[in-house]
Structures are given as structure tokens and as C-alpha cells.
Amino acid sequence: MVLELKTPDDNFIDYYTDLIEKVKELPTTMFVLASQDLNFDEILK
């Protein structure tokens, strides 16, 4: 299954938290981040 996601706004933490909540009942889930040059490691800490 592939889900197309909206572009997150400036409040990435709320966006990501909401995303996790929405997919928690799905079987194995993988998120693939494809975007402009961002340091996702720093954003998600």
C-alpha cells in the first residue's frame, strides 16, 4: 500500500505525531522521506 502524504507545515512534530497515530493499526509500515535537502535526523530528535 502506498499513501501519498501532504507536505508538512512548519509544525513538523504535530504532523509526524498525527501521521503515526493514523497508521498505528496498519500492518508493517515504512515511511520514506523524499524531499529537499533537509536534515531529518535533526528534525526528528
Number of C-alpha atoms within 10 A of each C-alpha: 4 7 6 5 7 7 9 11 9 8 8 13 14 12 14 13 10 11 12 13 9 10 11 10 9 8 7 7 12 7 8 6 8 7 8 6 6 10 8 10 7 7 9 9 6
